[in-house]
């Protein structure tokens, strides 16, 4: 079993991932859950979230994250963290306070079923550095590769780690800085990784993530 697990992990980490400068991606089919009501999820999203995150979860405002095709368990946890104050953001706390756990799950399930339109890497001078950090980390400073948790193509791992592919670089930069500076404290692994990154490295890996497919 250990040998099989090692072979599978090696195959995953060997998979190619490239920053995109053109669109195109087909999402995996969302997990079905008989308890979810996606019709109510769509209505709740339109009423509470669409103004900031786009009608279909593809935000056009770079300060606001794209949510389409995100793992529903991750979205639900973030909403719960906003509501409880574990993740601090006065705007999001206000919106999350309006939602019950059932409404959060319905909205998250609906968003998971939406197709991400993806983003683009913009800084060609930094993209090579971003790729090195994302795929290999920085070994001499014990900085883990992002791909180890978020997968080589940024798809993440359902339940455990969020999808990053195509996320706005501006938003990712802000989150990494907040993890590094202790302003966002709802993920210890991310706090530990971000604490070792400088501003240039954060910008580089965020831009690379924006173009992942």
Residue, then its C-alpha position, 0 to 999 in steps of 0.5 A: x500500500x505504501x508503494x502504491x501511495x508513493x506511485x500515485x503521489x509521484x504521478x500527481x506531482x509529475x502532471x504538467x501545469x502551465x500558466x494560461x494566456x488564453x481561456x479554456x477549461x472543462x470543470x469536473x462534475x460536482x459531487x451530488x448531494x441529495x440534501x442540497x437544494x441548488x435552486x435555493x442555492x441559486x436564489x440565495x446567491x443571487x440575493x446575497x453574493x452576486x453583486x460582488x462575485x458575479x452572476x455566475x461566480x466569476x467575479x470581474x472585480x479583482x479584489x473579490x475572489x472568483x467562486x465558480x467551481x470552488x469546492x463546496x466544503x471549502x466555501x461553506x467553511x469560509x462562510x461559517x468562519x466569517x459568520x463566527x468571526x474566526x476569519x475577519x472581514x466586516x463586509x463578509x461577516x455581515x453577509x454571512x450573518x444573514x445565512x443559515x448553515x443550510x443556506x451556506x451549503x446550498x449556495x456553495x453547492x450551486x457555486x461548485x456547479x458553475x464553470x470557472x472562466x479562469x484568469x490570466x498570468x500577466x507578468x511574464x518576467x515573474x511567471x518563471x519564479x511563480x512556477x518554481x515556487x508553486x511546483x517546487x517550493x523553495x527548498x533552502x528556506x523550507x517553503x513547501x510547494x503549493x502543488x503539494x496541497x493544491x495540485x499541480x494544476x491548481x484544482x485543489x483537493x475536495x474537502x481539504x484544500x481549495x481550488x486556486x486555478x484562475x483566481x485573481x492575482x490581486x486577491x491571492x496577493x492580499x490573502x497571502x499577505x494577510x496570512x503572513x502578517x497574522x491578519x487572517x488566522x483560519x489556516x495554520x498551514x497557510x500562515x506557516x507557508x506565507x510567513x516565509x515569503x517576501x513580497x516579490x515571491x507572493x506576487x510571482x506565485x499569485x500571478x502564476x496561479x491566475x493563469x493555471x488551467 
